């Protein structure tokens, strides 16, 4: 199911409708002036539990691994500063 984006006022006005959609598996993102502030997601049903799998490799064997750079045209610091200026 698709994720819905709703403003606070709409959530207040149509709460039951949005909760029924969540119950059916949808996610609702609540926004305040187009800024996401909360997400409403379905809870796990009884009997449906998350599985915890053992690691495929021991942690010490991957501790020193470094990821390769993304190769973007702009640095992540510049992206962060740009985002902060929009607030």
N, CA, C and O atoms as CSV, one atom per row, in Angstrom:
chain,resi,resn,atom,element,x,y,z
A,1,UNK,N,N,0.824,-1.185,0.000
A,1,UNK,CA,C,0.000,0.000,0.000
A,1,UNK,C,C,0.870,1.250,0.000
A,1,UNK,O,O,1.979,1.237,0.533
A,2,UNK,N,N,0.379,2.310,-0.586
A,2,UNK,CA,C,1.140,3.547,-0.683
A,2,UNK,C,C,1.136,4.301,0.643
A,2,UNK,O,O,0.235,4.157,1.469
A,3,UNK,N,N,2.166,5.101,0.807
A,3,UNK,CA,C,2.263,5.920,2.006
A,3,UNK,C,C,1.455,7.193,1.776
A,3,UNK,O,O,1.572,7.832,0.730
A,4,UNK,N,N,0.639,7.553,2.754
A,4,UNK,CA,C,-0.149,8.771,2.656
A,4,UNK,C,C,0.546,9.885,3.422
A,4,UNK,O,O,1.129,9.654,4.481
A,5,UNK,N,N,0.480,11.088,2.883
A,5,UNK,CA,C,0.976,12.276,3.584
A,5,UNK,C,C,-0.240,13.116,3.925
A,5,UNK,O,O,-1.026,13.462,3.043
A,6,UNK,N,N,-0.400,13.447,5.201
A,6,UNK,CA,C,-1.549,14.253,5.622
A,6,UNK,C,C,-1.092,15.362,6.550
A,6,UNK,O,O,-0.155,15.201,7.332
A,7,UNK,N,N,-1.773,16.488,6.445
A,7,UNK,CA,C,-1.505,17.599,7.346
A,7,UNK,C,C,-2.213,17.332,8.667
A,7,UNK,O,O,-3.135,16.518,8.734
A,8,UNK,N,N,-1.781,18.015,9.706
A,8,UNK,CA,C,-2.341,17.795,11.042
A,8,UNK,C,C,-3.846,18.015,11.043
A,8,UNK,O,O,-4.589,17.212,11.608
A,9,UNK,N,N,-4.303,19.092,10.418
A,9,UNK,CA,C,-5.739,19.395,10.404
A,9,UNK,C,C,-6.539,18.277,9.735
A,9,UNK,O,O,-7.604,17.896,10.219
A,10,UNK,N,N,-6.021,17.754,8.619
A,10,UNK,CA,C,-6.717,16.660,7.932
A,10,UNK,C,C,-6.741,15.404,8.799
A,10,UNK,O,O,-7.742,14.688,8.834
A,11,UNK,N,N,-5.642,15.141,9.494
A,11,UNK,CA,C,-5.595,13.985,10.382
A,11,UNK,C,C,-6.661,14.112,11.467
A,11,UNK,O,O,-7.352,13.142,11.777
A,12,UNK,N,N,-6.792,15.303,12.041
A,12,UNK,CA,C,-7.811,15.528,13.073
A,12,UNK,C,C,-9.218,15.313,12.517
A,12,UNK,O,O,-10.061,14.678,13.152
A,13,UNK,N,N,-9.459,15.857,11.312
A,13,UNK,CA,C,-10.792,15.783,10.717
A,13,UNK,C,C,-11.182,14.373,10.292
A,13,UNK,O,O,-12.357,14.013,10.358
A,14,UNK,N,N,-10.212,13.565,9.855
A,14,UNK,CA,C,-10.524,12.245,9.288
A,14,UNK,C,C,-9.711,11.150,9.954
A,14,UNK,O,O,-9.250,10.221,9.290
A,15,UNK,N,N,-9.532,11.254,11.269
A,15,UNK,CA,C,-8.702,10.310,11.999
A,15,UNK,C,C,-9.160,8.867,11.811
A,15,UNK,O,O,-8.336,7.991,11.546
A,16,UNK,N,N,-10.441,8.610,11.940
A,16,UNK,CA,C,-10.940,7.235,11.820
A,16,UNK,C,C,-10.620,6.637,10.456
A,16,UNK,O,O,-10.233,5.472,10.363
A,17,UNK,N,N,-10.777,7.420,9.411
A,17,UNK,CA,C,-10.491,6.937,8.054
A,17,UNK,C,C,-9.005,6.575,7.908
A,17,UNK,O,O,-8.664,5.537,7.342
A,18,UNK,N,N,-8.141,7.433,8.417
A,18,UNK,CA,C,-6.706,7.168,8.317
A,18,UNK,C,C,-6.307,5.956,9.159
A,18,UNK,O,O,-5.463,5.163,8.741
A,19,UNK,N,N,-6.900,5.810,10.326
A,19,UNK,CA,C,-6.586,4.653,11.162
A,19,UNK,C,C,-7.064,3.352,10.520
A,19,UNK,O,O,-6.401,2.324,10.657
A,20,UNK,N,N,-8.194,3.375,9.829
A,20,UNK,CA,C,-8.650,2.174,9.116
A,20,UNK,C,C,-7.662,1.809,8.007
A,20,UNK,O,O,-7.392,0.630,7.778
A,21,UNK,N,N,-7.126,2.819,7.320
A,21,UNK,CA,C,-6.139,2.558,6.262
A,21,UNK,C,C,-4.871,1.952,6.863
A,21,UNK,O,O,-4.290,1.030,6.290
A,22,UNK,N,N,-4.444,2.464,8.008
A,22,UNK,CA,C,-3.262,1.920,8.672
A,22,UNK,C,C,-3.520,0.484,9.089
A,22,UNK,O,O,-2.644,-0.372,8.967
A,23,UNK,N,N,-4.702,0.225,9.575
A,23,UNK,CA,C,-5.065,-1.134,9.985
A,23,UNK,C,C,-4.968,-2.111,8.812
A,23,UNK,O,O,-4.688,-3.294,9.003
A,24,UNK,N,N,-5.200,-1.606,7.598
A,24,UNK,CA,C,-5.119,-2.442,6.396
A,24,UNK,C,C,-3.706,-2.517,5.830
A,24,UNK,O,O,-3.475,-3.171,4.813
A,25,UNK,N,N,-2.745,-1.836,6.500
A,25,UNK,CA,C,-1.362,-1.940,6.069
A,25,UNK,C,C,-0.725,-0.670,5.556
A,25,UNK,O,O,0.472,-0.669,5.270
A,26,UNK,N,N,-1.476,0.415,5.424
A,26,UNK,CA,C,-0.918,1.672,4.919
A,26,UNK,C,C,-0.091,2.365,5.996
A,26,UNK,O,O,-0.229,2.082,7.186
A,27,UNK,N,N,0.761,3.271,5.558
A,27,UNK,CA,C,1.505,4.134,6.467
A,27,UNK,C,C,1.032,5.560,6.238
A,27,UNK,O,O,0.778,5.961,5.102
A,28,UNK,N,N,0.916,6.323,7.311
A,28,UNK,CA,C,0.490,7.717,7.220
A,28,UNK,C,C,1.608,8.588,7.776
A,28,UNK,O,O,2.035,8.413,8.917
A,29,UNK,N,N,2.077,9.527,6.961
A,29,UNK,CA,C,3.084,10.482,7.404
A,29,UNK,C,C,2.356,11.785,7.709
A,29,UNK,O,O,1.668,12.339,6.851
A,30,UNK,N,N,2.511,12.265,8.930
A,30,UNK,CA,C,1.860,13.496,9.370
A,30,UNK,C,C,2.831,14.647,9.152
A,30,UNK,O,O,3.990,14.579,9.561
A,31,UNK,N,N,2.344,15.713,8.498
A,31,UNK,CA,C,3.212,16.845,8.196
A,31,UNK,C,C,2.708,18.109,8.883
A,31,UNK,O,O,1.511,18.278,9.117
A,32,UNK,N,N,3.646,18.983,9.195
A,32,UNK,CA,C,3.353,20.303,9.732
A,32,UNK,C,C,4.052,21.293,8.815
A,32,UNK,O,O,5.280,21.388,8.818
A,33,UNK,N,N,3.271,22.033,8.028
A,33,UNK,CA,C,3.815,22.955,7.024
A,33,UNK,C,C,4.749,22.220,6.059
A,33,UNK,O,O,5.854,22.682,5.775
A,34,UNK,N,N,4.295,21.089,5.568
A,34,UNK,CA,C,5.026,20.237,4.610
A,34,UNK,C,C,6.295,19.612,5.176
A,34,UNK,O,O,7.104,19.075,4.419
A,35,UNK,N,N,6.483,19.671,6.486
A,35,UNK,CA,C,7.647,19.045,7.131
A,35,UNK,C,C,7.159,17.807,7.870
A,35,UNK,O,O,6.335,17.927,8.776
A,36,UNK,N,N,7.649,16.609,7.505
A,36,UNK,CA,C,7.211,15.395,8.192
A,36,UNK,C,C,7.566,15.451,9.675
A,36,UNK,O,O,8.701,15.758,10.040
A,37,UNK,N,N,6.579,15.149,10.530
A,37,UNK,CA,C,6.825,15.173,11.967
A,37,UNK,C,C,6.502,13.847,12.642
A,37,UNK,O,O,6.970,13.592,13.752
A,38,UNK,N,N,5.712,13.002,11.994
A,38,UNK,CA,C,5.354,11.716,12.608
A,38,UNK,C,C,4.955,10.741,11.521
A,38,UNK,O,O,4.612,11.125,10.403
A,39,UNK,N,N,5.010,9.452,11.884
A,39,UNK,CA,C,4.569,8.398,10.967
A,39,UNK,C,C,3.726,7.424,11.755
A,39,UNK,O,O,4.121,6.971,12.829
A,40,UNK,N,N,2.572,7.105,11.222
A,40,UNK,CA,C,1.685,6.127,11.843
A,40,UNK,C,C,1.779,4.854,11.025
A,40,UNK,O,O,1.493,4.855,9.828
A,41,UNK,N,N,2.179,3.769,11.671
A,41,UNK,CA,C,2.380,2.496,10.980
A,41,UNK,C,C,1.591,1.411,11.693
A,41,UNK,O,O,1.314,1.536,12.886
A,42,UNK,N,N,1.225,0.347,10.985
A,42,UNK,CA,C,0.509,-0.756,11.631
A,42,UNK,C,C,1.404,-1.463,12.641
A,42,UNK,O,O,2.619,-1.542,12.459
A,43,UNK,N,N,0.802,-1.969,13.692
A,43,UNK,CA,C,1.565,-2.762,14.651
A,43,UNK,C,C,1.586,-4.207,14.170
A,43,UNK,O,O,0.732,-4.631,13.391
A,44,UNK,N,N,2.563,-4.945,14.642
A,44,UNK,CA,C,2.643,-6.359,14.275
A,44,UNK,C,C,1.471,-7.115,14.888
A,44,UNK,O,O,1.091,-6.879,16.035
A,45,UNK,N,N,0.924,-7.998,14.128
A,45,UNK,CA,C,-0.184,-8.809,14.611
A,45,UNK,C,C,0.331,-9.879,15.556
A,45,UNK,O,O,1.457,-10.348,15.386
A,46,UNK,N,N,-0.462,-10.285,16.554
A,46,UNK,CA,C,-0.033,-11.390,17.421
A,46,UNK,C,C,0.262,-12.625,16.579
A,46,UNK,O,O,-0.493,-12.963,15.667
A,47,UNK,N,N,1.340,-13.276,16.886
A,47,UNK,CA,C,1.723,-14.452,16.117
A,47,UNK,C,C,2.682,-14.125,14.987
A,47,UNK,O,O,3.400,-15.002,14.505
A,48,UNK,N,N,2.697,-12.873,14.562
A,48,UNK,CA,C,3.644,-12.432,13.527
A,48,UNK,C,C,4.763,-11.704,14.245
A,48,UNK,O,O,4.614,-10.540,14.617
A,49,UNK,N,N,5.861,-12.371,14.437
A,49,UNK,CA,C,6.962,-11.794,15.181
A,49,UNK,C,C,8.159,-11.591,14.267
A,49,UNK,O,O,8.344,-12.306,13.282
A,50,UNK,N,N,8.945,-10.627,14.609
A,50,UNK,CA,C,10.178,-10.395,13.858
A,50,UNK,C,C,11.163,-11.511,14.185
A,50,UNK,O,O,11.251,-11.965,15.326
A,51,UNK,N,N,11.893,-11.940,13.179
A,51,UNK,CA,C,12.904,-12.967,13.398
A,51,UNK,C,C,14.262,-12.321,13.563
A,51,UNK,O,O,14.616,-11.402,12.825
A,52,UNK,N,N,15.009,-12.795,14.518
A,52,UNK,CA,C,16.376,-12.332,14.711
A,52,UNK,C,C,17.301,-13.407,14.164
A,52,UNK,O,O,17.321,-14.542,14.640
A,53,UNK,N,N,18.064,-13.019,13.152
A,53,UNK,CA,C,18.961,-13.970,12.513
A,53,UNK,C,C,20.379,-13.784,13.044
A,53,UNK,O,O,20.788,-12.653,13.305
A,54,UNK,N,N,21.124,-14.850,13.207
A,54,UNK,CA,C,22.511,-14.695,13.643
A,54,UNK,C,C,23.328,-14.049,12.528
A,54,UNK,O,O,22.995,-14.205,11.353
A,55,UNK,N,N,24.381,-13.335,12.875
A,55,UNK,CA,C,25.189,-12.684,11.834
A,55,UNK,C,C,25.881,-13.718,10.948
A,55,UNK,O,O,26.220,-14.814,11.393
A,56,UNK,N,N,26.080,-13.346,9.689
A,56,UNK,CA,C,26.750,-14.262,8.764
A,56,UNK,C,C,28.272,-14.210,8.940
A,56,UNK,O,O,28.969,-15.173,8.621
A,57,UNK,N,N,28.785,-13.080,9.451
A,57,UNK,CA,C,30.220,-12.926,9.712
A,57,UNK,C,C,30.403,-12.378,11.125
A,57,UNK,O,O,29.575,-11.595,11.591
A,58,UNK,N,N,31.453,-12.768,11.801
A,58,UNK,CA,C,31.695,-12.190,13.123
A,58,UNK,C,C,32.069,-10.705,12.985
A,58,UNK,O,O,32.732,-10.315,12.024
A,59,UNK,N,N,31.642,-9.892,13.942
A,59,UNK,CA,C,31.882,-8.450,13.871
A,59,UNK,C,C,33.354,-8.081,13.721
A,59,UNK,O,O,33.669,-7.227,12.892
A,60,UNK,N,N,34.266,-8.677,14.476
A,60,UNK,CA,C,35.677,-8.281,14.327
A,60,UNK,C,C,36.197,-8.411,12.898
A,60,UNK,O,O,37.101,-7.675,12.504
A,61,UNK,N,N,35.639,-9.338,12.116
A,61,UNK,CA,C,36.133,-9.514,10.750
A,61,UNK,C,C,35.699,-8.384,9.815
A,61,UNK,O,O,36.286,-8.218,8.746
A,62,UNK,N,N,34.689,-7.610,10.193
A,62,UNK,CA,C,34.231,-6.513,9.333
A,62,UNK,C,C,34.407,-5.136,9.973
A,62,UNK,O,O,34.055,-4.124,9.367
A,63,UNK,N,N,34.938,-5.090,11.170
A,63,UNK,CA,C,35.061,-3.836,11.916
A,63,UNK,C,C,35.817,-2.762,11.140
A,63,UNK,O,O,35.413,-1.599,11.149
A,64,UNK,N,N,36.875,-3.122,10.490
A,64,UNK,CA,C,37.728,-2.135,9.827
A,64,UNK,C,C,37.316,-1.832,8.386
A,64,UNK,O,O,37.976,-1.036,7.719
A,65,UNK,N,N,36.258,-2.441,7.900
A,65,UNK,CA,C,35.820,-2.175,6.523
A,65,UNK,C,C,35.401,-0.719,6.371
A,65,UNK,O,O,34.794,-0.138,7.271
A,66,UNK,N,N,35.727,-0.148,5.241
A,66,UNK,CA,C,35.315,1.211,4.917
A,66,UNK,C,C,34.525,1.181,3.621
A,66,UNK,O,O,34.881,0.468,2.683
A,67,UNK,N,N,33.486,1.935,3.573
A,67,UNK,CA,C,32.661,2.009,2.376
A,67,UNK,C,C,33.302,2.947,1.363
A,67,UNK,O,O,34.006,3.884,1.739
A,68,UNK,N,N,33.062,2.697,0.088
A,68,UNK,CA,C,33.570,3.578,-0.956
A,68,UNK,C,C,32.700,4.834,-1.005
A,68,UNK,O,O,31.529,4.810,-0.626
A,69,UNK,N,N,33.285,5.913,-1.470
A,69,UNK,CA,C,32.552,7.169,-1.573
A,69,UNK,C,C,31.436,7.037,-2.607
A,69,UNK,O,O,31.544,6.269,-3.563
A,70,UNK,N,N,30.382,7.787,-2.400
A,70,UNK,CA,C,29.226,7.722,-3.293
A,70,UNK,C,C,29.521,8.308,-4.666
A,70,UNK,O,O,28.892,7.915,-5.648
A,71,UNK,N,N,30.454,9.227,-4.751
A,71,UNK,CA,C,30.789,9.812,-6.047
A,71,UNK,C,C,29.787,10.854,-6.513
A,71,UNK,O,O,29.627,11.064,-7.715
A,72,UNK,N,N,29.108,11.509,-5.574
A,72,UNK,CA,C,28.137,12.547,-5.933
A,72,UNK,C,C,28.863,13.806,-6.360
A,72,UNK,O,O,30.025,14.014,-6.012
A,73,UNK,N,N,28.177,14.637,-7.110
A,73,UNK,CA,C,28.750,15.896,-7.569
A,73,UNK,C,C,28.838,16.920,-6.441
A,73,UNK,O,O,29.583,17.893,-6.555
A,74,UNK,N,N,28.094,16.720,-5.358
A,74,UNK,CA,C,28.085,17.644,-4.226
A,74,UNK,C,C,28.425,16.859,-2.962
A,74,UNK,O,O,28.071,15.685,-2.845
A,75,UNK,N,N,29.100,17.492,-2.029
A,75,UNK,CA,C,29.492,16.777,-0.811
A,75,UNK,C,C,28.311,16.647,0.141
A,75,UNK,O,O,27.371,17.439,0.081
A,76,UNK,N,N,28.357,15.669,1.001
A,76,UNK,CA,C,27.279,15.457,1.964
A,76,UNK,C,C,27.188,16.631,2.938
A,76,UNK,O,O,26.101,16.956,3.414
A,77,UNK,N,N,28.326,17.271,3.238
A,77,UNK,CA,C,28.304,18.453,4.109
A,77,UNK,C,C,27.534,19.588,3.449
A,77,UNK,O,O,26.739,20.261,4.105
A,78,UNK,N,N,27.761,19.803,2.163
A,78,UNK,CA,C,27.025,20.851,1.447
A,78,UNK,C,C,25.532,20.550,1.403
A,78,UNK,O,O,24.713,21.459,1.538
A,79,UNK,N,N,25.174,19.290,1.218
A,79,UNK,CA,C,23.760,18.906,1.222
A,79,UNK,C,C,23.126,19.184,2.573
A,79,UNK,O,O,22.008,19.693,2.645
A,80,UNK,N,N,23.834,18.852,3.644
A,80,UNK,CA,C,23.328,19.085,4.991
A,80,UNK,C,C,23.140,20.576,5.254
A,80,UNK,O,O,22.111,20.990,5.787
A,81,UNK,N,N,24.121,21.370,4.886
A,81,UNK,CA,C,24.003,22.826,5.081
A,81,UNK,C,C,22.859,23.416,4.266
A,81,UNK,O,O,22.157,24.311,4.737
A,82,UNK,N,N,22.670,22.925,3.061
A,82,UNK,CA,C,21.565,23.396,2.225
A,82,UNK,C,C,20.228,23.069,2.881
A,82,UNK,O,O,19.326,23.907,2.904
A,83,UNK,N,N,20.097,21.874,3.407
A,83,UNK,CA,C,18.854,21.484,4.058
A,83,UNK,C,C,18.594,22.344,5.283
A,83,UNK,O,O,17.456,22.752,5.517
A,84,UNK,N,N,19.608,22.622,6.058
A,84,UNK,CA,C,19.444,23.428,7.273
A,84,UNK,C,C,19.059,24.868,6.946
A,84,UNK,O,O,18.366,25.501,7.742
A,85,UNK,N,N,19.482,25.405,5.809
A,85,UNK,CA,C,19.135,26.757,5.426
A,85,UNK,C,C,17.670,26.864,5.059
A,85,UNK,O,O,17.092,27.945,5.167
A,86,UNK,N,N,17.052,25.774,4.628
A,86,UNK,CA,C,15.641,25.793,4.230
A,86,UNK,C,C,14.705,25.877,5.428
A,86,UNK,O,O,13.522,26.170,5.258
A,87,UNK,N,N,15.194,25.631,6.611
A,87,UNK,CA,C,14.334,25.663,7.808
A,87,UNK,C,C,14.203,27.039,8.360
A,87,UNK,O,O,13.516,27.240,9.362
